């Protein structure tokens, strides 16, 4: 088995007829899904949370990109997927979810897309260049992720956001490897999944945005995505980019409502 074919690290929690795959964002790891793993498994779903290639104990591929990660996700679906599989992807994880669905349309029955988009846009655009610059400039200036991750992440959340899950996100991101962080930011700028949209019209899709997420995945962008594919759109109030951590109970209610209507658990 070559290194490229090794499955990334992942956890399996709960049991049920429906398997939910949790795909974290560029800033993250499988540990930060604690609230969602608990809520989903308690509701009778089987939950698989992975560390994307390059995260946690998983080695960083030389050709890291959304497509490379989606190929790894597709292999994980082949290895651990059940009869009914739903992908929940946040931010970069939402991009990976879309492309993994493209690779396994016969095995993925639905998608939950949190604070993401179908394409990053032109890498040379002013907004896109500012997005990258704002996130890597502190590293270029000699800071570590532990130094500036708390401030960066807080700036992406609602002004008064407060929950134990927020601390968990900050702790997880602060421990990321710099090489992975840089590779992930670059990967986001290259993603274009607009070719997948026609196939996404055939499955239930929930798009969840945050009212205050105005720089990473603005609500208008996510609403437009939902409209294009005939999906459901929810804009959560008083949250930013990390709705599932800023208001985990509210996010879990939205998630379980969608899953219950389309993929009732049978545990």
C-alpha positions, 0 to 999 in steps of 0.5 A, a space after each residue: 500500500 502506497 502512502 497516498 492510499 493510506 486512510 486518514 485518521 478517523 473516529 466512529 461513534 454510535 450506530 444506526 442505518 444512516 452514517 454521517 461523515 463530519 469533514 472539518 474546515 481548513 482550521 480544524 481537526 476531528 476533535 472539534 465536532 464534539 457537540 455534533 458527535 454527541 447529538 447525532 449519535 444520541 439521535 441514532 446516527 452512526 458518526 464518522 469524523 475524520 482528520 483530513 490528510 495533513 491534519 492530526 496524525 495524517 501526513 500532509 500529501 505532496 499534492 495537497 488540494 481539495 481534490 486530493 482530500 476528496 479522493 481520500 474521503 471517497 476511499 473512506 466512504 468505500 471503507 466505512 460507509 453504510 447503506 445511507 451516507 450523508 456528508 457534513 462539511 464545514 468551510 474547506 470541508 464543505 468543498 471537500 464534501 462537494 467533490 467527494 459527492 462528485 466522486 461517489 454520487 452512488 454512495 452519498 445520499 445527501 449533503 450538509 454544507 456549513 459556511 462554504 461555497 461552490 468556488 473560491 473565485 479568481 485567485 487574483 481577485 482583490 477579495 481573494 488575495 486579501 483573504 489569503 494575505 490576512 491569514 498567512 501574513 502573521 506566519 510570514 512575520 514570525 508568529 506561530 499559530 498559537 500566537 495569533 489563532 485565537 484572535 483570527 478565529 474570534 474575528 470570524 465569529 459573532 462579537 459576543 460569541 461564547 461557548 465551551 466549543 469555541 475554546 475547543 476550536 481555538 485549542 485545536 487550531 492552535 495546535 495545527 502544523 504551519 505547513 498544513 495551515 499554509 497548504 489548506 489556504 492555498 487549496 481553497 483558492 484553487 477550488 472550483 466545484 461549479 461543475 458539480 452543481 447539476 448533480 447536487 440537485 438530485 439529493 437533499 442539500 442543506 446550506 447553513 450560513 452565519 449572519 456575521 460571516 461576511 468575509 469567509 462565506 457570506 450568507 448571500 453566497 450560500 443562499 445563491 448556492 442553495 437556490 441553484 441546486 434547489 437546496 434548503 437554506 438556513 441563516 443562523 442569527 448571532 453567529 459568524 463562520 463557526 455556527 456549530 461551535 458558537 451556538 452548538 445547540 441551535 445548530 444541532 437542532 437545524 441539523 437534526 431537523 433536516 436529517 430527520 425529514 430526509 434520513 430518519 435514523 433507524 437505530 
